[in-house]
Amino acid sequence: MIQLPDRRLGAWLRDAEHQMNFEMNEFARPYGLTGMQMSVIDFLSRRGAVDTFQVDVEREFHVQRSTASILIKRMVEHGLVTRIVATNDSRKRQLRLTLQGDRLVPIVTAHLAQQDTRMVAGLTEREAMAFRHALENVTQWGKAPSERE
């Protein structure tokens, strides 16, 4: 007979996400940021020269339009991002990091890299690859084949 684990994987995943968010917010606080704002700074920096709009933030972080709108509004108010009229559609606003936001990129990147390292600490390279594959697999649930990365 197969022995069932004490906890379900979903519970471990939920707790891990909670812990990561807690640590992100704790790290971000001295910089006057939230963990989510740090994540948006990282996202925008990784996009580079690619035009990025609010809808891209909504998709990347799986948040509603109203949530993304408030998040971006606060980041604009804090001088972290700007909204620029899109060259191809005057109804859209392109998001760009300001100089102040850009200065935070190395700090944010280093912290997120450290978080990634901590997640796989104690795992072999093969186990770390399997862990990453499992997480990628879960993120694809419910997506049509054309939407999968």
Salt bridges, closest charged atoms under 4 A:
ASP15 OD2 - ARG7 NH2 2.52
ASP15 OD1 - ARG14 NH2 3.39
GLU23 OE1 - ARG118 NH1 2.72
GLU26 OE2 - ARG29 NH1 2.75
ASP42 OD2 - ARG46 NE 2.82
ASP56 OD2 - ARG47 NH2 3.67
GLU60 OE2 - ARG46 NH2 3.96
GLU77 OE2 - LYS73 NZ 3.93
ASP89 OD2 - ARG91 NH2 3.00
GLU136 OE2 - ARG132 NE 3.10
